[in-house]
Every structure is written in C-alpha cells, then in structure tokens.
Amino acid sequence: MSAPTKKPTVTTKPTVTEREARQVAEAAREQDWRKPSFAKELFLGRFRLDLIHPHPTPPDEDAQRGEEFLAKLRDFCETKIDSARIERESQIPDEVIQGLKELGALGMKIDTKYGGLGLTQVYYNKALALAGSASPAIGALLSAHQSIGVPQPLKLFGTQEQKDTFLPRCARTDISAFLLTEPDVGSDPARLATTAVPDGDDYVLDGVKLWTTNGVVADLLVVMARVPKSEGHKGGITAFVVEAGSEGITVENRNAFMGLRGIENGVTRFHQVRVPAANRIGPEGAGLKIALTTLNTGRLSLPAMCAGAGKWCLKIAREWSAAREQWGKPIAHHDAVGSKISFIAATTFALEAVLDLSSQMADENRNDIRIEAALAKLYGSEMAWLMADELVQIRGGRGFETAASLAARGERAVPAEQILRDLRINRIFEGSTEIMHLLIAREAVDAHLSVAGDLIDPEKSLSDKAKAGAKAGGFYARWLPKLVAGPGQLPRAYADFHPAGHVDLSTHLRYVERSARKLARSTFYAMSRWQGRMETKQGFLGRIVDIGAELFAMSAACVRAEMLRNTEGYGREAYQLADAFCRQSRIRVDELFARLWTNTDDLDRKVVKGVMSGMYTWLESGIVDPSGEGPWIADATPGPARRENVHRPIR
C-alpha cells in the first residue's frame, strides 16, 4: 500500500443538464431482458398468467429452515423487544442488537458458507415483517443492513476475496449501511459530489453523505463516490466497501424523525479517507448499476414490513371494533366503519399476495422481477399508509392519542398514531412514489423505445429516424392487432378460478386481461400523441403505473387464493378476500383510466407557474411561519470535520 500522502480535495460540484442527468440514469439501467417478466408483459397488453400460476412454492428444506428461524425470532420479539421503550428513548437498546446478532438475524440473507442463515427471499421477508411488527426501527435496521448494505452488493458483484473478508463479519458481528444520498443529491445521482481520487493502491474519499440509515452504529459502509476520469482510470460513480472506523470519517449528526425514532440515521463526512483499491466493488463507473441491481430484490424488504403492518392494523381494527359500541351495536356493524375494515382486510391479503409471489419468483430466478419488485414497493408503501390512516380513523380520538397516554389513564396502549408516523417514510425510502412512477414507467415503455426511440428523439438524424420508422412499423403491425381481442372477452376463460362452492374469481382475471390490453393501447396512443414530450407527462405516466400496480395486485391475489384453496383449510375465506379486493381494485382502476384523459394536469402546471412566480403570495398572508433560521440545504463542502464524532459501534 502506498504512503499516506495528502491529495487535493475536489470541491466543485458537477453541473449537469437535464439531458445529461437522464443519460446517467439510463446508463445505469439493465438494458436487456434475458428472462420473462409478468409485469412487463402486462404493460404490453399481454396477460401471461402462465408465468405466475400455479403459484410457485419454496422447496421443503428451505421452508423448514425458514420456519425454524421464524419460531426463534418470534420468541425473541415477544420476550426481548420492548417497542414502547424504543419509541420512548428513540434508540434500540444495545442488548437487543446484541441479541439479534447472536440469533443470526444479521445474516439472514447471507450464505451458510459465510456463517449466515441462508434464508430464501420469502422467509427473509417473513422475518422482516415479524421483526418490523415488534418494532419498525428494528425492521429498518435489519433491512438496511442486508437489503442495501454490504451483503447484497457483494453477493451480486463482489470478488471472492471480498466475500471471504466481509460476509462472515456481516453475518454475525458487523452492521452495514448504504451511503448514496447527499445534502443536495437525492434521486438525481448525476450531481453526486463525493469524490474518490485514485492514489497508488488506494482511493481518497472526500464528501458528505446524508440520511445514512445504520450509519451511526455501522461497522462497514457501502459508499458511492465519483472517481475523476484520468489516465488509467475510466472514472464515474463507483461503489466501495469502507471501514466505518477509518481515519477521516466523522458521523456529524444523528438525525431525528417523525417516525422510526429508533433508527440510527446520520450525516457522515469523509475527509481524506483512504480506501484500498481492493475494496472497490466492481469496475469504476459501475456504482449506479450496482445500486439499481441490488435494489431489484432489495426493495422487497419495504413491502414485507408494509404487509406486516397491514396484519397488525387488521388485528387492532377487529378487536377494537368488536369492543367499542355506538348506538346499540359494535361499531364494526355500522357501514361507515365496516367498509374501512373490509378495505384493510382485503388489502392486507393482496399485499401479502404481491409480496410472496414476487419473493418466490426472486428465489426461483426464472423471471426478471425488476418491475414486480418496484411495483411491490410502490403499491405496498401507498396502501399500508392508507390502511394505517383508516385504523386511526376507526380508533377515533384514541387513534390520535399516544400509547403512553392511553396506558397512563388505564387503557390498552395501542400505538396506532405511531404506526402512521412509522409507515410514512416508506413512500420516500428507496425511491419515492414519484420516482418509482418514473422508474417503472421507463421499464414499462422499454419495448416501445427500443423500436421507436430514435423516431421521437429530436437529436437523431433523418436517416436514423427513417430506419426507426421501418423498425417500428414492423413491430406495431404485429403488436397492435393483438390488443383488439383476447381471453378476457370469453365468458368461460380462466374457469379453473371458479371452483364449485367458491366465489367466481375468473371474472376478475378476465377484467385484468381486458384492462392490460386497454392499458397498452392507452400507452401507445399517448406516445403517438406526445412523442418526445411523453417523458414530461408525469401525471399520465403515474396513472399508467398505478393501473399496472392494481392489475398486478389483482392477479397475485387470485393466484394466491387458488393456491390456498389447494393447500390450506381456509381456501373459501381466501377466495372471499381476493374477491373483495378485486372488486375494490376495479373501482380504482376504472377511475384511473378515466383520469388518463380527464384531469387537471395542464391547469395544474399553470397554477404552479403562478405560485413560483409569486402571483399568489397574497394567499399566504395572515399567518406566522414558525420555521427556524438557516439554509434550505446544508453546506456540504468537503473538508475536515467541524463537529464531534457521534459514531457509536455496538460491541
């Protein structure tokens, strides 16, 4: 290793245009589709039920190993975790984290040959749902460590030496964190300012990272930094494994939030931090691709905890609505409350169906699940928030009251308001809903852009457009006629989903098939109408994605109900829940289709221009602003730390 010479700090932030930012994001995408994708086909108007039905199931050995661990984890959660204490002290007790280490919970997804438990994605998600129900902060700690921290990118892209060095530590003793976001960089990584300057056998890191979940207590970090292009160095955004205790690393702040009060999330500064080149994950410039690929399955951790939250909301809604009486009968028997309970029950069933189906497909590795995982994250985070909000409404004033206050006056300490606060971040974590809409929309229209992209690209030459036109003509001549009719118009299609003595789910699958073709036609019409401006129609794209999410959830719910009919003793009840969910979902889908073309998008843009130009400042009169002083975005200029290091490794 070279001598620790000082290197000049790079202080200039990258300045990029909108087009350059899109190019960076596009380059990080997986460009090819080597395996089939149910969701991708759905957006193309092709309802490939054969890709998800019969519902895949885990091998008996994997299921047995998973169930054995779940039993141990449940006992730990019931006897060792005090959720109220974590909420009160805004910290997970060290002894709880030590207990999780001894249990092997840090290595749930790590192969047994590295000291991990080697659980499947299905059982890893079941474990997260269980741990997250005991304390969402613990679910976040375990998820950040394994889903996006050191273990997952090393599993996919690490060298054998890196796996041998770091995975045994991650499996039992070391907590890891993932560092991408910066004070002025969120979902636009093209402007990443943290640098990694080559220096002999090392890289020298300088920069500031924000919202580093687990960063306050981490032993190992995955850091995304920009390597300057130079002789012998391709440069670009690159991933590194960094020892959290390295000289020059300072955790400058432990952040506090409205929810997840126990998470160890901070601000981390790097000043002249030397990282061995051997710790680089993959080649230079591959950092974003590594991050996005890691998230393909990593995103499933959030819907796992959302499904668990739905189960808890259902339990509390059921018990409370039976005990609370109004006007001579339990509130559950009043339609105003009953409809909310039905929504929670049906949606919880669907969320678990989406989660288990996506997870099992990830384990089998037969399908490309990048869209399915993204839809699961998007749909799970949005619907769980709605379920928690309905629970608070069902609980009334008690829903707004804290668990500690309820206990103090002699009632059951139900943390309904806490789960609402804790779940809110899931609509932002690991890709906000708005970013997920754009990400999924990009994948959904990939087939169109691959054949007609040059045709709508204003920078392409006339000859390129002519070639693209010929290519597109052939594709659409074959594709468009298939969108006219299909099995969804045949009364007896999918008849195996209408077994004797059960409600009829085949009608919902026919609806999904018809709607998939309608969705594809709508997308094609929009591309024809707006062409290169399609990417600016974010309202339209969001609704397209939301329709796809509902159709995916309906499909998963029906397939899961049929599986449970054949394997469990509550198949009839599963069919009823699937039927209720599909009927509720169809109402939302019909509304979304109507809003594709009847909406206020154009008017909204005009109002926004007025707001931002100051036309409506008179509307803000009559209030005071209690906000404190300070810049909107904190200074992240590289340099030595100016604050005390609050890094707190747990040993």
N, C-alpha and C positions, 0 to 999 in steps of 0.2 A: 504494500500500500504506500502511496506517495506521502511525502511530508505534508503536514497540515498548513500549507501556505494559504494566506488570505486571498480571496478572489474579489474583484469589484462587484458590488451589489447592483443588480439591474433594477432600476426604479421606474422605468417607463412602462405604462400600461399599454397593452395592444389596442390599437384603434382599428376597428373593423366596420365595414359597411354591412347593411342588412343582407346583401347577397353573399358576402364573404362568410357571415355568420351561418347562413343556411348551408353553404358549401362545406363548412367544418362539420356541421351536424350530419349532413348527407354522407360525407366520407366515413363517418363513424358507424353508419348503419351496416347491418349484414345485408349484402347486396343480393344474395341468391336465396332461392327457396329450394333446398335439396330434398325436403320432406313435405308431405301433405300437411295442410292446415285447415281444420274445420272452419275456423273463424274467417280466414282469408277467402275460402270458397263461399262462405255465407255472404260476404260483402260483394262477391262477384255474381250473386244470384243463384249459386249452386248449393243446394241443401244436401250436404254429404253426411247423412245420418249414419252411414256405414263406418265413418271414422270415429264415432263415439258410442255406437250401440252394436252389440251388447256392451254395457258399461265395463271398462277394464277393472280388474281387481288385483291386489298385491299377492305375490306368492305367499304360501302358508308360513314359510320360515320368516319372511320379512314381517308378516303380521304378528307372529308370535313374539318376535324380538321387540317389536314396537309396543305391543300391549303390555309386555313385562315392564318396559321402561315407564309407560304411562301410569301403571299402578304405583311405581315408586315415586314418580313425580307428583301424583295426586296426594299421596301420603305426606310428602314434603310440603306441598302447598297448604294442606289443611292443618298441619301441625307446626310449621316453622315460619310461615309468612304472615305477618300482621299488616294487612293492607292499610288499615287506619293509621298505624304508626308511620308507614312510608309517606302517606299523604300529610300527616301532621308535621313530620320532621323534614319533609322534602328530600329524603335520602333513603336508599336501600341500605339497611344495616350490613356492616361488613360480614357479620357471621352468616347472613343469608346468602351473600355472594359466595363465601367460602363453602357453604353447604351445597350450593349449585355446582361448584367446581368438583367437589367430592362425589356428587351424584353423576357427574359426567355430562351435565347439561350444556357445557361449553362446547362439547364435541359431538353433538347430536348428528350433525351432517358430515362429520369427518370420518374417513375410512378407518376400520378397526386396525389396520396395519400401522396406523399412526397414533393409535391409542384412543381413537374416537369410538362412538357407538354405532356408526354406520347405518343410521336410520334412513328410511326412504323419505322422499319429499312428503308423502302422505302422512307419515307418522311424525315427522318433524313439525308439520303444520298442526297436527292434533296436539302436540306438546306445547306449541306456542299458544294455541287457543286456550289450553288448560292453564298454563302459567300466566297468560295475559288476563284471564278471568280472576285470578288471585290478586294480581297487581299489574296493570298495564305498563308500569315502569319496568317491571321485570321482563315482560314480554318484549319491550323495546330493547332492553339491554341484550337479551339473548339473540334477538333478530338482527340487530345492527352488527353484533359480533360475527354471526355465521352467514347471514344472507348477503351482506355487502362488505363486511370486514375482510380480514386477511384470508380466512379459509376458502371462500368461494372463488375469488380470482386465482388463487394458487392452484386450486383443484382443476380449473379450466385452462390456465395459461402458464402456471409455474413450472420451473425446471425441476428435475428430480432432486437436485441438491437443495433447492428452496423448500420443497415439500418435506424432505427429511429434516431440515433445520427448523422450520417454523410450525408445521402442522402438529407435531406432538406437544409443543408448548400451547398452541391454541386449543387443543383438545382437553387439557386438564388445568392449566395454571394461568395462561396469559389471556387477557381481554384485548380485543382488537377494535379498531374504529376505522371509518372510511372518511377521508378528507378531500372533498371536491369544492364545495361552496366557499365563496369568498364574500367579504362585505359588499362588493359591487358586482358580483358574478353569481347568478343563480342558474337558470335554465339556458343560459347563453354562454357555453364554455369557450367560445371563440375568444372571449375577452379575459381568459384566465391570466392572472398576473403573477402568481407564484412561479419562480424560475428554478431550474435545476441546471447549473452551469457545469459542464464537464471539466474535471481537473485530474488528469492522470487516471488512476484507477477508481476515482471517486466522482460523485456529483456533489455540488454545493447548493443547498436549498436555501432560498430566501422568499419570504412572503407571509401572508396571514390567511388563516382558514377560519371560517365562521360555522356555527351550528354543528360542531363535531360531536355527534352523539357517541357516547362512551369515551370521548376524548379526555375527559378529566381524570378518568381512572385507567385509561388504556396502557397496555404494555407494548403493543405493536400497532402501527398505523399503516393504512394504505393511503398514500399521498399522490394526488395528481398535480403535476407541475409541468411547466413549459420548458423544454430543452431548446436553447437557441440553435439555429442551424449554423453549422461551421464545418470546416474541413474534417471529414471522417465522421461527421455526425448529421444524420438525417434531420434531427430536431423534431419538434412538435410536442403535443401533450402526451406525457409519459407517466406510467404508474410505477411506484416504488414501495417496497416494504421498508418502513423506518422504525427503528427502536425509539419508543416514546421517551426514554430517559436520556437520549443523546444530548450532548452539549449543544447549546444554542436553541433548544426547544423550550418554549415557555407557554404554559396554559395561563392566559392572562385574565380569564373571567369564566366563572361557572354561571351559565345562563339560567334564568328562571322563566317559567312559562305559565299560562293559564291552566294548563293540564299537564299530565305526565310529570308531576312535580318531583318525582324521584329520579328522573333521568340525569345522567352525568354528561351534560352537554355544555361545550365551552367554546372559547376563542383560543386558537393555537397559533403562536408566532414562531416562525423559523428564521433564525439569523445565522448565516454561515454554517449551516448544519451539514456535516459531511456524511454522505451515504455511499457505501461501497457499490460499485457498478454491478456487482453480483446480486444486489438486492433489487435491481430493476426487473419489473415483471413484463415479459415480452419485449419486443423491439421498441426503439424510440418512435414516438408518434402514434403508438397503438393504444394509448391510455383511454381515450373515449370509447373505442371499440370494446376494450376490455370491460369498461364500466357498464356499457349498454348490454353486452352479452351476459355479464354477471347478473344484471337486473332481470333478464328474461325469466329466470326462475326465482331470483331473489325477491321480486315483487310479490310473490305469493305469500310471503310472511304477513303482510298487512291484511289481506282479506281473511287470512286464518284467524287473526285476532278480532277482526270485524264479525266473523261468523260466531266466534265465541261470545262476543258482546251481545249479539242478537239472541243467543240462547239465554243469557242472563236477563236481558230485557223481557223475554217471554216468561221466564220463571217469576220474576217480580210482578209483572203485569197480571199473570194468572192468580198468584197468591193474594195480591192486594185487592184485585177486583172482585174476589170472592168474599173478602173480609169487609170491605167498605160498602155500606148500604146507603142508598139515596131514594127517597120517595117509595119506600116499602120493598125494595129489592136490591140485590147486589148490583153495583154499577156495571158489571160485565153484561148484564141483561138489558142495558139501555143501548140502543143502536149507536149513539154518538160515541160511546166508549168501545162497544163491541167491534165496530169497524176498525178501530185502531189495533185492537188485539188480533183481529184477523190479519191485518196488514203485517204485524210483527211476526206472527206465526208463519204465514206463507212466505214472507221474505227471508226469514231465517232458514227455512227449508231450501229455498233457492240459492242462498249464499253458500250453504254447505254443499249443495249440489255442484255449483260452479267451482268451488274450491277443490273438492275431492276429485272431480273429473279432470280439472287442469293439472292437479298434482300427480294423479295416476298417469296421465299422458306424459308428464315430465319424467316420471320414473321409467316408463316403458321406452321412451326416447324413439318412438316410431313416428311421431308427428312433430312438426315445428310449432311450438306453442308461444311464440313471441307475442302474437296478438291476443291469444287466450289469456296469458298471464297479465297483460296490460289491461284487458277488459275486466278481469277479476279484481285487479287493484282499483280501477276506476269505479266499477259498479259496487264493490264491497264497501269502499270508503264513503260513497254517497248514500247508499241505502242504510248503512249502520248508523250514520248521523241522523237520518230521518227516524229510524226506529228509536234511538235514544231520546230524540225530541218528543216523540209520541209518548214514550214512557213517562217523561217529566210531566207531560200534559195529563196523563192518566192519574198520576200521583197528586196533581194539583199543587197546592201550597207546599205539601210535603216534598214534592219533586224539586222545588226551588230551595228547600231548606237543606243544610249540610247534614251529613250523617252524624257528626259530632253533636250538633244541636238537637237532633232528634233523640239521640241517646241521653243527652243531658236532661231532657224533660220526660224520659221514661218510655220512649217508643223505639221500635226496631230501627237500628242505624243502617238505613238503606242509602247508599251513595249514588242516587240517581243523577243529581246535578254533577257529580264528579265524572261519571261515565260520559256525560255530554261534553264536558270540557276535555276529557282524555281523548275522545274519538275525533274531536275537531281537527287535530293535526293530520289525520290520515288523508284528508282531502288536499294536503300540501306535501307531506312526506314523499320522498322518492318519485317525484313528478306530480305537480299539482294537477287538479282536474283539467284545467285549461291546457296544460302542456300534454297531458295524456290524450286529450281530444286531438291535438295536432299530431302527436306521435302515431296514434292508431290510425288517424285519417291518412297519414302518409303511407303507412303499410297497406291500408285498405285500397288505395288507388295505385299501388305499385304496378299492377298489371297494365293499367292504362298508361302510366308514364313510361313504362318500358317499351310500349309500341307507339305511343303518340307524344311522348315528352318533347322531342325535337320539334314537333309540329306546332306546339304552343310556346316554345322558348323564343323570346324576341331576339336573342343574340345568335340564333342559328342562321346559317346561310340559306338561300333559296334552294340550293341543291340538297342540303340536309333536310329541309322541310319536304321536298319532293319525295325523297327516299322514305321519310317517316310517314308521309301520306299514303304511299303504296303499302307499307307495312301495316299501318293502322287499318286501311281498307280491308285487307285480308282478315285481320283479327276480328273486326267488328262484323264482317259479313258472316262469319261463323258463329259469333257470340250472341249478337242481338236477337236472332230468331229464337234462340233457346230461352229468352226471357219472356216470351209471349204466353206459353202454357207449360204446365208441369203437374206433378202428382198432387199438388195442393188443390187442384180442381177436380180430382177424382174422389167421389164420396167415400169409397172404401179403402183409400190409401192409408197406410200405417195402421191397419186393422189390428195388429198384434198389441197395440196400445189401448185396446178396448176389450179386455177380457171379461168374461161373464161375471156379473156381480160387482163390477167396479165402474166408477165414472169413466166417461169417454175422454181420453187424452189424445186420441188420434186427431180430433178436430183441431186441437192446438198445434200439432205438428204440421197439419195441412196449412194452417194460418202462417206458421213460420216459413214454410216453403214458398207460399204466395208472397209473403212480405219480403223475403230475401230477393225475389225477382223484382219486386217493386222498388226495393232499395237500390238495386243495381241500375235499374232504369233511371231512377232519380239522379244517381251519381253521374251517369253518362250524360243526361240532359244538362246537368249543371256544368260539366266540363265543356260541353258543346257551347253553352251559353256564355260562360265566363272565361274559358280557355286559360291563359296565363294569369288571370286575376283570381283564379279559383283559390289559390293559397291565402288570399286576403279575406275570403268569406268564412271567417272563423265561426260565426254563428251557425251557418249552414253546415259546416263540417262537424261541429259539435253535435248537432242534432242527428246527423248521419251516423256518427259513432254511437250515440245514445240508443238509437234504434237497433244497431247491431248488438249492443250490450244486452238489451232486453230480449232479443231473439236468441242470443246465446244462452241467457239465463233460462228462458223457457225450454229450450232444447235440453239443457242439463237437468232441469227439474223433472221433465218427463222421463228421461233416461234413468235417472236415479230412482224415481218411483217404481219403474218397471223392474229394476234390479232388486229393490227392497221387497217387491211383491214375490220374487222368486227365492229370496234368501232369508227374509226376516218374517216375524209374526205380525208385523204391522203394515203389510202392503196396502191394505184397503185405506188405512189412515194416510199413508204416504201419497196415494193417488188423490185423496181429497185435498191434501195440502198443495200438491202440484196443480190440481185443477183450479184451486182458489188463486194461487199465484199467477197462473197463466191468464186467468180472466182479468185480474188486476193489471197485469203487464200489458195485455192487449189494449186496454183503455189508454195507457200511457203511450203505446206505440202509435195508435191512431191519432192521438193528439200531436205527437212529434211529426208524423207525416204531414199533417195539416199545417204545422208551423214551418215546414220546409219552405213553403212559398207564401204563406200568410204570416207575416211577422213585422216587427218594428225595427229591423236591423238598420235600414237606411236612415230612418228618423233618429235612431239612437246615435249614429255616427255624427249627425248634425248637432244633436244636443251636446255630445262630448266636445265637439269643436267649440261650441259656445261656452261650455264650462271652462275649458282650458284657456280660452282667450280672455276670460274674465267678464263675459257678458252677464253672468248670473251672480256675481258676488253680492249683489243686494239681497239675495236669498239667504245669505249666511249671517245677516245682521240679527241682533237680539240675543246673542249667546256670548259666553266666555269660553276660551279654549284652555283647559287645564293641563295641556301638554307642557312638559318641561323644555328647557333650552337645550340647544345642541344641534349638530348637523343631522340631516336625514340619514346619511350613510357615514359610518365611522371612518376615520383616516386609516388606511391600511398600507401606508408607506413602509417598505421594508427597512429594517434596521434593528438595533438591539432592543431588548425588552425594556419597557418603562414601568412595568407592574410586577408585583410579587407572583411567583410561580405557584399556582394552586393545583398543580398536578398531584394526584393522590393515588398512586398504585396500591392495590389491595393485595396484601400478602398474609 
